């Protein structure tokens, strides 16, 4: 079973982060999402539906080295930080992406969302190129095309967040070694092998962390998350 790690008083830190985000310009009335990032190992505050969808898409992406969900204002000269929803660096070939959200039909309650028109495309592209990154524009249509994956990762992250104060490395190594030796495994098999409900919850969190790390692949892009969700070795990363 995973070991419990000491952590901050979550209620106090959450209230402080939400209070700060609620007054963030340009819109203090935007819908707020408070979530735990498995990639960062910390809580983040997101504004609006598209920032939330972008967050889930990034969290579902394996082999993320670092991710910034609140890029600093000085990245684009101190005035257009809202144009960037996230900056992601991957741990393969030094790749880095700047994610911009483009809402074709902006909701007046979500005017804080980033629209590419806020920053001239040449300025944005040049700023990214200066640090060896590429600009990726994400639209509502992009998120709709990934609706199943996004919905599944909203649930997967709840397992990861619930295990945030537990060390999962031993469980991760056991699960990875088992799959490497015997082949794909479903959550039903994980449940069968668990000694108690807490052990099952931690084991599920460990499996999803292995997916985020790129060591395992799963079929959350194909089927709703269930006990039939299947995990296998990630052949694309060569971790076999």
C-alpha positions, 0 to 999 in steps of 0.5 A: 500500500502506498505511504502517506506523505505530509502536505499543506492544509488544502482548505486554506491553500484552495481558498487563497488560490480561488480568491486570487483567481476570482479577481484576475483580469480581464473578467472576475465573473468567469467560471472557475475550475479548481483541479489537481494536476498529475503532471505538476503535482499541484493544484491549479485554477482555470477560468472558463470551459475551454481552459478546463478542456485544455487542461484535461487534454494536456493531462491526458498527454503522456511524457510531459516534463513541465506544464505552466497553466498560468503563463507569466505576463512577461512572456509576451511583453507583459500585456498579453499573457491571457493569450496563452492557456498553457505552455508545455515542455515534453521530455522527448527531443526537447519539444515545447508547445504554446497552447492558444484557445480560439473560441469562435463564439465567445460566451460573454461569461467567458471573456477571459478566454484567450482569443488569438486575435488578442496577439498578432500571430506573427508576434506570438509565433516569433516569441515561441520560436525564440525559445524553440517552441511551436504555437498550437491553436485549439478550438471548440471543434478540437475539444469536441473531437476529443470529448470522450478522452477529455471526459474520461480524464476528468474522472481519471484525475479524481483518482490521482488527486485522491492519492496525492498524499500517498507515495505510489512508486512501489505500486507503479513498479509492480504494475508495470512489471506485471504488465510487462511480464503477462500482458495487458491488464484491466481495472477489473483485474486490478480490483480483483488483486487489491486487498481492500478498497483503499488499495484498489483506489491507490492502485488505480491512481498508480496506473493512471500516473504510469499513463501520464508518464508514458510508460503505459497506454490505455484505451480512454480515447476509445471507451468510457472509463470502467472496470474494462479499461485496459492498460498495456505497454506503451510501444510508442515510447519503447518502454517494453 
